[in-house]
């Protein structure tokens, strides 16, 4: 059995609200609760049912926490922040969390290749709207569960991950993957996502009970007796940094069902990508919100900018392969062929 959350489970079911906003493209579906900013992601399975990629029976188990001058606020629950829907399009929405001193704008966007989505980009823009500098950080807790059904809880390019694991920013790992057969979820740890300062793979309750972080032990597995059994999660940490008055900090997450390397190419990941990528995505033109990997300046359409970034990433990846004397994977080759066809089609219209 996956988990036992005796009193907590009952409280969560009573307090959780139904998702109100639904976005779908191809085999990806994104649901967002406009009252809290919480979300769930689904992949269309072989039996044509929507398979949840994050645990979705309790809507409060995946969430973001904001650290402000050492005090931690759980977004979607803290009474200090007023939550509102800023904008909505066919491919996503912007949820704002506003207090007297800070504003967090949470931008959700379906990441597409052509007309079909292969992932979800989630951008957080942290803005100091007060008159005093604040030390602000972000933690995003994702309640993964696919790997709990069979096999290892997680995998990365080094192989399976069976125990509690702490990954530093310089680990060189581009992703963490939660998988169960043909259904999978890759959490990117490099461009087009912002590189977390640390990534912690641990038992969900152990992470949930900690307001921020804790010392990890490689000898622990993903069970915390007696109430949380075989229950894993991922916490992405973006360490507190000083945020001057009127200053902003942008943090991008990227969740994908595609092969992680192919997803990075499709999303336009390029050498030298930074956490403060251009603003844009699902907002209306007048809304200033954090962008994603497919963000575009106002004078360019998002599709054009996506292809420009993708072309740059394609060239960088080919150059890497040539320099290393290696070869590209089948997924990378397929992504490159698709991108080239799209670029040739667009070029014919100029």
N, C-alpha and C positions, 0 to 999 in steps of 0.2 A: 504493500500500500504506500502511496506517495507521501502522505503527510497526515499528522494529527495535530490540529490546532483547536483545542477544545473550546475554551471560552472565547479566544480571539476569533475563531471562525464564525461563531454565532454573531458576535458584534459586527464583524465585517459584512456579513450578509445583510444585517439590519441597516447598516449605515451606507452601504454602497449604493450608488445611483446608476441607472441604466445609461448606456452610451447613447448620445443623442445625434451625433454626426457620423455619417458613414460615407466612405470613399472607396471606390473599387475600380480596378483596371487590370485586365488580363487575369492572372492567377493570384493577385494581391488584393487584400481588403484591409482597410484601416478604419478603426472605430475610435472616436474621440469623445470624451465626456466634456462638454463645453462648460460645465459648472465646476470642474476640478482640474482639467487639463490632463487627466489620466487617459490612457489609450490602450488599445489592443490591436495586434496584427495577426492576420490569417493568410494561409496559403490554400489554394484550391487543390485538394487531394485527388488521387486517382479515382476515388469513388464519387467525385464531384461534390464532396462535402467540404465546408470551410474548416480547415484544421487550425486551431490556435497555435501560434508560434511562441507566445508567452502565456503563462498560466492566466486563465480568464474567468475562472469560477468565482474569484473574489477580486473586485475591481480595484482594490486599494493596495495590492501587493507589489506592484511596479510603480515607482514614483521618483520624483526629484526632490532633493533636499538642498536648501540654501544656507550656507554658513556666513553669518554677518557679524564681524567683530567677535568671533568665538561662539555666538549663539546660533543654534540650528533651527531652521523653520522647514517644516515639511509642506511643500507646495501642494495646494489642493485641500489642505486640512487647517492650516494656520489661519486664525481669525485676523491676523495682522495684515493679510493680503486679500484684497478684493479681486475676484476672478470674473473676467468678462470675455466674450467672443468679439474680437476686433474685426475679423473678416473671414470670408469663406468663398472658395471657388470649387470647381469640379474636382480638383486634384489636392485639396488640402485646406487648412485654416490656420488662423493665428489666435492663440489664447493669451490673454494678458493677466499677469498677477501683479497687483499694484499695492504698495504700501506708501506711507508718507515719505519714506526715504529712498526706496528702491522699486524698480519696475523690472519684471522678468517677462519677456515676450517669447512665447513658445510657438514656433512655426512648424507645422506638419506639412510635408509635401510627398506625394507619391513620386518615386524616382522611376522614370520611364526610359525604355529603349524603343523608339518609335511610338506606337500607340499602346504598348503593353508595359505594365509596371513590373519591376523586378525587386523592388525594395521600398523603404520609407526613409526619408531624411527628416531629422528632427533637429531644429536649430533653437538654441537658447540665446537671447540677447539680454544681458544684465546691464541695467542702466542706473547710475546713481543720480536720482533727481533731487537729492537733498543738498544742503550747503556745507556738508562735512565729508571728508574722505572716509571711506569705509573699506575694511578688508573683507573681500567677498570671494567665496568659493562655491562650487557646485558638486554634488554627488548624485548620480543617477543609478538607481537600483532597478535592475531588470530581473523579474522572476521567471527565469528560464525553466523549462520542464521537459522538452523533447528527449533529452538524453537520459532522463530518469526512467523512461519506459523500457529501455533495453540498451545494453552496451555502456560505454563510458559516458559520463555526464557531459564532458566537453572534449573537443579536439582542437588542435592547432597544427601548424606545419611541423612541429616537433613530435606530433603523435597524440595519443589519448591523455586526458587529464583526469585522474581518479581521486585526487585529494585536494584539500584546500591549497590554493596557489595565489601568490602575489606576483604580479607582473609590473615591472618598472617601465617608465617611458622609453628607456634605452634597451629594452629587451629584444628589439628587432622583430617582434611578432606583429603581423599585420591584422590579425583577426583572432577571434575566439568563436568556435562553431558549436552550436547545440543541434543535434541531429537525431532523427529516428527514421531510418529507411529513406524513402524519397522526399520526406518532409524535413526541411532543415532551416536553421536561422543562423546567419553569420553576423556577428557584431564586429564591425571594422574598428581597428585600433590605430589606423593610419589614414592618410588622405584617401578619400574626401572627408573623412571624419577628423575632428580635432584629436590629437594624440593625448590620451589621458595621462596625468602625472603618475597615477598608479591604477591598476585594474585588479580587483580582488574577486576570486572565485571561491565561494564559501557557502555554507549552509544558509538558507534564506532567513531563518529565525535569528541566527547569530548576527546576520547583517541588519535585519530589521530592528533588533533590540538595541543595537549600537546607534547612537545618534549620529556618529560620523564614522570613525574607523577604529581598528583594534590591531593588535599584533597577530599576525597569521602564523600558523604552524602546519608544515607540510605533512605532519603525521596525522592530522585530522582528516576525516572523510566528510561527506555531506549529510551526516546525521547528527542531530543534537537531541539526545534523549531527555525526557521521554516523549515530547510532544511533536518533534519535527524529524521525520524519518525519510531518508533518501530524498532530500529536498534542497536542490541547489539553486544558486542565483549568481548574478554578476553585478558588481558595483564598480562604476567608473568614477574616478576621483579627479577633479580639476581643482588643484590646490588653491586656497585663499590667496588673493593678490589685492594690493591696494588699488581702489577704484576712486579716482578723484571726482569731485562734484562735476556733474554733467557728462562724465566719461562713460563709455560703454565697453563691455567685454562680450565677445561672440564665441560660442561653443557649439560645435556641430556633431551630431550623432548620425550614424548611418547603419541601418539594419537591412540585410539583403537575403534573398533566397537563392541568388545566383552563386556560382563559384566565386569565392572572395576576390581572386585576382581579376576575373572577368568583370566583376561588379565595379572594381576600382577603375578599370579602363572605361567602362560604359558611363560611369558617373563623372568622368573627366578629371580623375585624380592626376596631378602633375607634380613633378619635382619642385620642391620649394613651396608647396601649398601651405598656407598659414591658417590659423584659427580665425582670423578676421577677414575671411573671404567676402566677396561683394555681397551686398544686401539684395534681397528680392524674395521670390518664391510665391507662396499662395496668397500674399496680401494684395489689397487693392493698391493702386499707384500712390495714393496719399498716405499709406500706412508705412511707417519706418520700422521695419522689423528685420531680425537677423536672417541672413540668406542661407542657402545650402550649397552643395557641390555644384548644382546646376543653376546657381543664381546668375542674374544678369543685370548690368547697368540699365537704367531706365530707357536709354536710347536704343537698346537691342532687345529683341524678343528672347524669352528664356530658351526657346528651341535653338536659335542661332548660337547663343552663348554656350549652350550645352555641347553643341557640335564643335565649336572652336576649342573648348576645353578638352573635349574627347580627342580631337585631332592632335593637340599638344601632348596629351597623355600617351596616345598611340605611338607617336614618334619617340617619346622618351623611353617607352617600354621596348621598342624595336632596337634602339641604341643600346639599352642595357643588355639585351640578349646578344647583340653583336659583340659588345665589349667583353662579355663573359664567355663567349664561345658556346653559348647554350642554345636551347630551342624553346619555342613557345608551346604552351599546353593546347590541347584541342579546344578548350573553352575560350582561351585567349584568341586563337586563330578565328573561331567563329565570331567572337565579338568584333575583331578587327575587320572581317569581311562585311559584317553588317554595318559597321560604321563607315567603311569606304563606300558601300553602295548608297548609303544615305547622303554622304558628302557629294558623291558624283551626281545624284539626283538633284540636290539643291544647287550645285554649281551650274547645272544645265539651265536653271531658271534665271541666272544672273545675266 
